[in-house]
Amino acid sequence: MNDKIKPTDAELEILRVLWQWGPCTVRHVHERLPSDPPRGYTTVLKLMQIMSDKKLVRRNEAQRAHIYEAAVSPTQAQGSLVKHLLEKAFDNSTAKLIVQALAARPASPEELAEIRRLLDEAEGEEK
């Protein structure tokens, strides 16, 4: 995914539906979106058309009801958003980002174990 393209909050909600349910019509996405804030069908349709233009989703027009699917994986979207956040808010410092993330919400023991494993793995790759 192009690092310049960052999904908005509303686009991320739509992507989460598509990641969970797979290819869907606009109606199916609309029905599965959180109801807060409420969004009309035409708003969701317009958002998905914009997302298609941004290459966040692919549209299959073979049937009367167009089918949309995510064109980016969760990992690609998260990576792009984290890279943007690192650049804009943390002066490209991974350490500052992690410190703030842990201060904002303490990690569970399982999450800490996963973080330790990833740090060990990253340290091994540097040698």
N, CA, C and O atoms as a DFTB+ gen file, in Angstrom:
508 C
 N C O
     1  1       0.843      -1.179       0.000
     2  2       0.000       0.000       0.000
     3  2       0.884       1.236       0.000
     4  3       1.912       1.265       0.676
     5  1       0.502       2.227      -0.732
     6  2       1.210       3.484      -0.784
     7  2       1.165       4.135       0.594
     8  3       0.089       4.306       1.168
     9  1       2.336       4.500       1.126
    10  2       2.389       5.100       2.464
    11  2       1.674       6.439       2.529
    12  3       1.316       6.890       3.617
    13  1       1.460       7.081       1.393
    14  2       0.770       8.364       1.368
    15  2      -0.731       8.198       1.569
    16  3      -1.413       9.152       1.945
    17  1      -1.249       7.009       1.325
    18  2      -2.688       6.766       1.469
    19  2      -2.949       6.219       2.862
    20  3      -2.496       5.133       3.223
    21  1      -3.692       7.000       3.631
    22  2      -4.016       6.591       4.988
    23  2      -5.531       6.536       5.132
    24  3      -6.206       7.545       4.927
    25  1      -6.073       5.375       5.480
    26  2      -7.528       5.303       5.658
    27  2      -7.987       6.198       6.801
    28  3      -7.327       6.299       7.835
    29  1      -9.127       6.844       6.596
    30  2      -9.740       7.637       7.660
    31  2     -10.366       6.677       8.670
    32  3     -10.401       5.468       8.439
    33  1     -10.853       7.205       9.776
    34  2     -11.519       6.365      10.772
    35  2     -12.717       5.636      10.168
    36  3     -12.912       4.444      10.409
    37  1     -13.516       6.356       9.383
    38  2     -14.696       5.739       8.761
    39  2     -14.279       4.665       7.759
    40  3     -14.910       3.611       7.678
    41  1     -13.226       4.929       7.005
    42  2     -12.734       3.932       6.048
    43  2     -12.195       2.699       6.765
    44  3     -12.376       1.576       6.293
    45  1     -11.537       2.904       7.895
    46  2     -11.042       1.761       8.677
    47  2     -12.194       0.886       9.171
    48  3     -12.080      -0.340       9.181
    49  1     -13.290       1.501       9.575
    50  2     -14.451       0.713      10.007
    51  2     -14.968      -0.153       8.863
    52  3     -15.314      -1.317       9.068
    53  1     -15.020       0.406       7.673
    54  2     -15.470      -0.351       6.503
    55  2     -14.474      -1.468       6.198
    56  3     -14.877      -2.596       5.916
    57  1     -13.187      -1.163       6.253
    58  2     -12.179      -2.195       6.015
    59  2     -12.296      -3.324       7.040
    60  3     -12.155      -4.496       6.689
    61  1     -12.550      -2.980       8.291
    62  2     -12.703      -4.031       9.322
    63  2     -13.854      -4.979       8.972
    64  3     -13.740      -6.189       9.167
    65  1     -14.946      -4.440       8.463
    66  2     -16.065      -5.286       8.038
    67  2     -15.617      -6.202       6.902
    68  3     -15.887      -7.403       6.921
    69  1     -14.937      -5.634       5.920
    70  2     -14.496      -6.440       4.776
    71  2     -13.446      -7.473       5.183
    72  3     -13.440      -8.585       4.655
    73  1     -12.567      -7.121       6.107
    74  2     -11.571      -8.095       6.580
    75  2     -12.250      -9.241       7.317
    76  3     -11.850     -10.397       7.179
    77  1     -13.262      -8.929       8.087
    78  2     -13.942      -9.963       8.870
    79  2     -14.858     -10.821       8.002
    80  3     -14.867     -12.043       8.149
    81  1     -15.626     -10.212       7.106
    82  2     -16.665     -10.923       6.374
    83  2     -16.274     -11.274       4.940
    84  3     -16.955     -12.077       4.302
    85  1     -15.203     -10.698       4.426
    86  2     -14.827     -10.940       3.037
    87  2     -15.627     -10.055       2.105
    88  3     -16.269      -9.105       2.554
    89  1     -15.599     -10.352       0.806
    90  2     -16.296      -9.507      -0.164
    91  2     -17.779      -9.333       0.188
    92  3     -18.465     -10.294       0.535
    93  1     -18.254      -8.092       0.091
    94  2     -19.632      -7.756       0.486
    95  2     -20.202      -6.686      -0.439
    96  3     -19.470      -5.943      -1.094
    97  1     -21.514      -6.632      -0.470
    98  2     -22.199      -5.512      -1.110
    99  2     -22.181      -4.333      -0.138
   100  3     -21.884      -4.488       1.047
   101  1     -22.502      -3.168      -0.658
   102  2     -22.592      -1.984       0.196
   103  2     -23.638      -2.207       1.283
   104  3     -23.427      -1.835       2.437
   105  1     -24.757      -2.810       0.919
   106  2     -25.818      -3.064       1.890
   107  2     -25.311      -3.934       3.047
   108  3     -25.592      -3.647       4.211
   109  1     -24.564      -4.995       2.723
   110  2     -24.035      -5.863       3.782
   111  2     -23.056      -5.116       4.685
   112  3     -23.073      -5.281       5.905
   113  1     -22.205      -4.293       4.073
   114  2     -21.268      -3.496       4.883
   115  2     -22.052      -2.547       5.779
   116  3     -21.775      -2.444       6.974
   117  1     -23.030      -1.853       5.201
   118  2     -23.845      -0.896       5.955
   119  2     -24.501      -1.568       7.160
   120  3     -24.526      -1.002       8.253
   121  1     -25.024      -2.760       6.963
   122  2     -25.710      -3.483       8.048
   123  2     -24.756      -3.935       9.144
   124  3     -25.177      -4.124      10.286
   125  1     -23.488      -4.110       8.822
   126  2     -22.525      -4.639       9.786
   127  2     -21.687      -3.551      10.464
   128  3     -20.923      -3.841      11.385
   129  1     -21.825      -2.318      10.018
   130  2     -21.071      -1.226      10.642
   131  2     -21.650      -0.904      12.016
   132  3     -22.849      -1.071      12.240
   133  1     -20.807      -0.444      12.936
   134  2     -21.332      -0.004      14.233
   135  2     -22.366       1.093      14.027
   136  3     -22.240       1.903      13.108
   137  1     -23.374       1.125      14.865
   138  2     -24.452       2.104      14.699
   139  2     -24.116       3.464      15.309
   140  3     -24.904       4.405      15.207
   141  1     -22.951       3.565      15.941
   142  2     -22.548       4.837      16.529
   143  2     -21.224       5.272      15.912
   144  3     -20.213       4.628      16.190
   145  1     -21.164       6.299      15.112
   146  2     -22.278       7.170      14.764
   147  2     -23.137       6.542      13.668
   148  3     -22.649       5.735      12.877
   149  1     -24.413       6.914      13.624
   150  2     -25.278       6.369      12.569
   151  2     -24.854       6.912      11.207
   152  3     -24.530       8.091      11.064
   153  1     -24.864       6.028      10.213
   154  2     -24.522       6.421       8.840
   155  2     -25.595       5.896       7.910
   156  3     -26.037       4.755       8.040
   157  1     -26.005       6.716       6.986
   158  2     -26.973       6.288       5.996
   159  2     -26.321       5.423       4.928
   160  3     -25.103       5.438       4.751
   161  1     -27.142       4.683       4.232
   162  2     -26.674       3.808       3.165
   163  2     -25.891       4.602       2.116
   164  3     -24.823       4.169       1.684
   165  1     -26.406       5.742       1.710
   166  2     -25.737       6.512       0.655
   167  2     -24.381       7.056       1.113
   168  3     -23.468       7.222       0.303
   169  1     -24.256       7.331       2.400
   170  2     -22.962       7.765       2.945
   171  2     -21.945       6.639       2.835
   172  3     -20.802       6.860       2.435
   173  1     -22.370       5.427       3.195
   174  2     -21.475       4.269       3.105
   175  2     -21.107       4.007       1.646
   176  3     -19.952       3.717       1.336
   177  1     -22.095       4.109       0.749
   178  2     -21.832       3.931      -0.677
   179  2     -20.786       4.926      -1.161
   180  3     -19.833       4.541      -1.839
   181  1     -20.951       6.194      -0.820
   182  2     -20.004       7.227      -1.249
   183  2     -18.617       6.962      -0.679
   184  3     -17.619       7.092      -1.388
   185  1     -18.548       6.591       0.594
   186  2     -17.254       6.266       1.206
   187  2     -16.571       5.119       0.466
   188  3     -15.365       5.163       0.226
   189  1     -17.339       4.097       0.106
   190  2     -16.748       2.945      -0.570
   191  2     -16.324       3.300      -1.997
   192  3     -15.353       2.736      -2.503
   193  1     -17.025       4.213      -2.648
   194  2     -16.601       4.685      -3.965
   195  2     -15.278       5.453      -3.853
   196  3     -14.384       5.290      -4.683
   197  1     -15.167       6.278      -2.831
   198  2     -13.917       7.013      -2.586
   199  2     -12.793       6.029      -2.276
   200  3     -11.673       6.184      -2.763
   201  1     -13.093       5.018      -1.467
   202  2     -12.091       4.007      -1.124
   203  2     -11.629       3.248      -2.366
   204  3     -10.462       2.869      -2.465
   205  1     -12.529       3.029      -3.300
   206  2     -12.162       2.383      -4.555
   207  2     -11.197       3.273      -5.339
   208  3     -10.210       2.790      -5.894
   209  1     -11.483       4.559      -5.380
   210  2     -10.589       5.504      -6.055
   211  2      -9.214       5.545      -5.388
   212  3      -8.196       5.707      -6.061
   213  1      -9.190       5.399      -4.062
   214  2      -7.937       5.421      -3.303
   215  2      -7.225       4.065      -3.315
   216  3      -6.142       3.922      -2.748
   217  1      -7.836       3.082      -3.959
   218  2      -7.274       1.715      -4.064
   219  2      -7.225       0.996      -2.715
   220  3      -6.385       0.122      -2.501
   221  1      -8.138       1.371      -1.800
   222  2      -8.262       0.656      -0.529
   223  2      -9.173      -0.557      -0.681
   224  3      -9.031      -1.539       0.048
   225  1     -10.104      -0.489      -1.625
   226  2     -11.006      -1.607      -1.916
   227  2     -11.045      -1.813      -3.432
   228  3     -10.730      -0.916      -4.214
   229  1     -11.443      -3.030      -3.814
   230  2     -11.683      -3.353      -5.223
   231  2     -13.172      -3.573      -5.399
   232  3     -13.834      -4.143      -4.531
   233  1     -13.694      -3.117      -6.531
   234  2     -15.121      -3.248      -6.807
   235  2     -15.311      -4.196      -7.987
   236  3     -14.714      -4.012      -9.048
   237  1     -16.155      -5.219      -7.788
   238  2     -16.518      -6.140      -8.854
   239  2     -17.895      -5.723      -9.355
   240  3     -18.877      -5.794      -8.616
   241  1     -17.965      -5.294     -10.596
   242  2     -19.205      -4.770     -11.169
   243  2     -19.927      -5.802     -12.028
   244  3     -20.822      -5.446     -12.795
   245  1     -19.551      -7.075     -11.910
   246  2     -20.129      -8.114     -12.761
   247  2     -21.615      -8.341     -12.485
   248  3     -22.353      -8.732     -13.390
   249  1     -22.057      -8.107     -11.273
   250  2     -23.459      -8.293     -10.914
   251  2     -24.129      -6.939     -10.729
   252  3     -23.468      -5.902     -10.671
   253  1     -25.438      -6.970     -10.638
   254  2     -26.199      -5.727     -10.429
   255  2     -25.739      -5.034      -9.143
   256  3     -25.445      -3.839      -9.146
   257  1     -25.679      -5.784      -8.061
   258  2     -25.166      -5.238      -6.801
   259  2     -23.645      -5.432      -6.807
   260  3     -23.153      -6.560      -6.788
   261  1     -22.921      -4.329      -6.835
   262  2     -21.461      -4.401      -6.878
   263  2     -20.938      -5.035      -5.590
   264  3     -21.466      -4.807      -4.502
   265  1     -19.903      -5.824      -5.743
   266  2     -19.262      -6.491      -4.611
   267  2     -17.925      -5.797      -4.361
   268  3     -17.132      -5.594      -5.281
   269  1     -17.693      -5.440      -3.102
   270  2     -16.451      -4.791      -2.713
   271  2     -15.630      -5.747      -1.861
   272  3     -16.166      -6.519      -1.067
   273  1     -14.307      -5.675      -2.048
   274  2     -13.407      -6.433      -1.181
   275  2     -12.217      -5.555      -0.820
   276  3     -11.851      -4.645      -1.564
   277  1     -11.629      -5.837       0.317
   278  2     -10.472      -5.062       0.757
   279  2      -9.320      -5.287      -0.215
   280  3      -9.039      -6.420      -0.607
   281  1      -8.665      -4.209      -0.595
   282  2      -7.505      -4.299      -1.479
   283  2      -6.210      -4.224      -0.681
   284  3      -5.120      -4.377      -1.231
   285  1      -6.341      -3.988       0.611
   286  2      -5.181      -3.928       1.504
   287  2      -5.450      -4.858       2.683
   288  3      -6.593      -5.044       3.100
   289  1      -4.391      -5.427       3.200
   290  2      -4.516      -6.303       4.367
   291  2      -4.491      -5.458       5.639
   292  3      -4.079      -4.298       5.615
   293  1      -4.935      -6.047       6.748
   294  2      -4.825      -5.311       8.018
   295  2      -3.379      -4.908       8.308
   296  3      -3.133      -3.806       8.798
   297  1      -2.435      -5.776       8.013
   298  2      -1.025      -5.481       8.273
   299  2      -0.545      -4.294       7.435
   300  3       0.194      -3.447       7.937
   301  1      -0.955      -4.223       6.169
   302  2      -0.568      -3.098       5.322
   303  2      -1.154      -1.790       5.847
   304  3      -0.450      -0.784       5.927
   305  1      -2.423      -1.799       6.202
   306  2      -3.076      -0.587       6.695
   307  2      -2.451      -0.143       8.020
   308  3      -2.158       1.038       8.209
   309  1      -2.252      -1.088       8.927
   310  2      -1.653      -0.746      10.218
   311  2      -0.239      -0.218      10.040
   312  3       0.155       0.751      10.688
   313  1       0.523      -0.858       9.159
   314  2       1.900      -0.418       8.913
   315  2       1.962       1.003       8.387
   316  3       2.799       1.797       8.818
   317  1       1.078       1.323       7.461
   318  2       1.043       2.671       6.903
   319  2       0.664       3.695       7.968
   320  3       1.266       4.766       8.046
   321  1      -0.329       3.367       8.786
   322  2      -0.768       4.292       9.836
   323  2       0.306       4.482      10.908
   324  3       0.523       5.598      11.379
   325  1       0.979       3.393      11.293
   326  2       2.038       3.497      12.306
   327  2       3.205       4.304      11.767
   328  3       3.773       5.131      12.481
   329  1       3.568       4.070      10.508
   330  2       4.668       4.831       9.912
   331  2       4.338       6.325       9.921
   332  3       5.180       7.155      10.263
   333  1       3.104       6.653       9.541
   334  2       2.681       8.059       9.546
   335  2       2.734       8.632      10.967
   336  3       3.220       9.744      11.172
   337  1       2.240       7.880      11.934
   338  2       2.250       8.330      13.323
   339  2       3.680       8.510      13.842
   340  3       3.976       9.490      14.525
   341  1       4.557       7.572      13.518
   342  2       5.964       7.686      13.924
   343  2       6.579       8.980      13.391
   344  3       7.266       9.701      14.115
   345  1       6.320       9.260      12.113
   346  2       6.897      10.449      11.491
   347  2       6.322      11.737      12.079
   348  3       7.064      12.673      12.378
   349  1       5.004      11.781      12.241
   350  2       4.330      13.020      12.632
   351  2       4.392      13.323      14.126
   352  3       4.532      14.482      14.518
   353  1       4.291      12.300      14.951
   354  2       4.158      12.547      16.391
   355  2       5.367      12.127      17.228
   356  3       5.523      12.590      18.358
   357  1       6.229      11.251      16.686
   358  2       7.297      10.693      17.514
   359  2       8.692      10.862      16.924
   360  3       9.618      10.156      17.325
   361  1       8.858      11.781      15.982
   362  2      10.172      12.043      15.382
   363  2      10.867      10.761      14.926
   364  3      12.080      10.620      15.077
   365  1      10.093       9.832      14.369
   366  2      10.601       8.545      13.881
   367  2      11.234       7.687      14.982
   368  3      12.072       6.832      14.695
   369  1      10.844       7.909      16.227
   370  2      11.390       7.135      17.349
   371  2      10.423       6.017      17.740
   372  3       9.349       6.263      18.290
   373  1      10.826       4.803      17.446
   374  2      10.023       3.640      17.830
   375  2       9.904       3.560      19.348
   376  3       8.844       3.219      19.874
   377  1      10.984       3.870      20.048
   378  2      10.973       3.806      21.513
   379  2       9.930       4.756      22.098
   380  3       9.183       4.376      22.999
   381  1       9.876       5.994      21.591
   382  2       8.891       6.964      22.093
   383  2       7.472       6.469      21.851
   384  3       6.602       6.618      22.709
   385  1       7.239       5.881      20.682
   386  2       5.915       5.351      20.363
   387  2       5.526       4.248      21.337
   388  3       4.413       4.245      21.861
   389  1       6.427       3.325      21.578
   390  2       6.119       2.190      22.459
   391  2       5.907       2.660      23.894
   392  3       4.992       2.192      24.571
   393  1       6.746       3.579      24.359
   394  2       6.582       4.110      25.720
   395  2       5.208       4.753      25.874
   396  3       4.523       4.516      26.869
   397  1       4.801       5.554      24.909
   398  2       3.491       6.206      24.978
   399  2       2.359       5.194      24.870
   400  3       1.337       5.333      25.542
   401  1       2.530       4.182      24.035
   402  2       1.493       3.154      23.893
   403  2       1.303       2.416      25.216
   404  3       0.170       2.163      25.626
   405  1       2.391       2.073      25.878
   406  2       2.295       1.363      27.159
   407  2       1.773       2.272      28.269
   408  3       1.113       1.796      29.192
   409  1       2.056       3.562      28.194
   410  2       1.545       4.499      29.189
   411  2       0.046       4.740      28.993
   412  3      -0.685       4.954      29.960
   413  1      -0.398       4.704      27.756
   414  2      -1.811       4.958      27.457
   415  2      -2.709       3.824      27.934
   416  3      -3.816       4.056      28.419
   417  1      -2.220       2.595      27.793
   418  2      -2.992       1.433      28.228
   419  2      -2.012       0.323      28.576
   420  3      -1.355      -0.230      27.694
   421  1      -1.915       0.000      29.848
   422  2      -0.971      -1.051      30.233
   423  2      -1.246      -2.358      29.482
   424  3      -2.395      -2.733      29.252
   425  1      -0.177      -3.027      29.115
   426  2      -0.282      -4.282      28.377
   427  2      -0.580      -5.433      29.329
   428  3      -0.153      -5.430      30.484
   429  1      -1.315      -6.408      28.827
   430  2      -1.582      -7.626      29.596
   431  2      -0.301      -8.459      29.653
   432  3       0.618      -8.223      28.869
   433  1      -0.226      -9.424      30.560
   434  2       0.952     -10.303      30.602
   435  2       1.196     -11.005      29.262
   436  3       2.344     -11.202      28.864
   437  1       0.135     -11.376      28.580
   438  2       0.285     -12.035      27.279
   439  2       0.877     -11.076      26.247
   440  3       1.739     -11.450      25.453
   441  1       0.396      -9.831      26.276
   442  2       0.930      -8.842      25.336
   443  2       2.392      -8.541      25.632
   444  3       3.199      -8.399      24.713
   445  1       2.735      -8.443      26.915
   446  2       4.134      -8.198      27.280
   447  2       5.027      -9.354      26.823
   448  3       6.141      -9.129      26.348
   449  1       4.547     -10.568      26.964
   450  2       5.320     -11.729      26.500
   451  2       5.526     -11.659      24.986
   452  3       6.614     -11.957      24.492
   453  1       4.490     -11.266      24.254
   454  2       4.598     -11.127      22.799
   455  2       5.579     -10.011      22.441
   456  3       6.366     -10.161      21.506
   457  1       5.543      -8.904      23.165
   458  2       6.466      -7.798      22.921
   459  2       7.899      -8.252      23.169
   460  3       8.796      -7.946      22.383
   461  1       8.116      -8.986      24.269
   462  2       9.466      -9.501      24.565
   463  2       9.947     -10.424      23.453
   464  3      11.102     -10.354      23.034
   465  1       9.052     -11.289      22.977
   466  2       9.409     -12.224      21.907
   467  2       9.804     -11.451      20.648
   468  3      10.798     -11.778      19.999
   469  1       9.027     -10.432      20.309
   470  2       9.322      -9.632      19.118
   471  2      10.638      -8.862      19.274
   472  3      11.401      -8.742      18.316
   473  1      10.907      -8.342      20.477
   474  2      12.174      -7.647      20.720
   475  2      13.348      -8.604      20.580
   476  3      14.361      -8.266      19.969
   477  1      13.213      -9.797      21.145
   478  2      14.271     -10.806      21.023
   479  2      14.506     -11.166      19.561
   480  3      15.646     -11.311      19.120
   481  1      13.422     -11.308      18.823
   482  2      13.504     -11.642      17.396
   483  2      14.197     -10.513      16.623
   484  3      15.061     -10.769      15.785
   485  1      13.812      -9.268      16.912
   486  2      14.415      -8.118      16.233
   487  2      15.892      -8.000      16.583
   488  3      16.713      -7.670      15.727
   489  1      16.226      -8.265      17.824
   490  2      17.622      -8.200      18.264
   491  2      18.454      -9.264      17.553
   492  3      19.599      -9.012      17.177
   493  1      17.879     -10.451      17.370
   494  2      18.575     -11.516      16.674
   495  2      18.825     -11.200      15.210
   496  3      19.830     -11.630      14.645
   497  1      17.918     -10.451      14.589
   498  2      18.065     -10.069      13.172
   499  2      19.149      -9.029      12.992
   500  3      19.748      -8.946      11.920
   501  1      19.420      -8.225      14.027
   502  2      20.422      -7.171      13.926
   503  2      21.833      -7.715      14.005
   504  3      22.766      -7.063      13.537
   505  1      22.014      -8.888      14.581
   506  2      23.371      -9.452      14.763
   507  2      23.927     -10.017      13.499
   508  3      25.049     -10.524      13.491
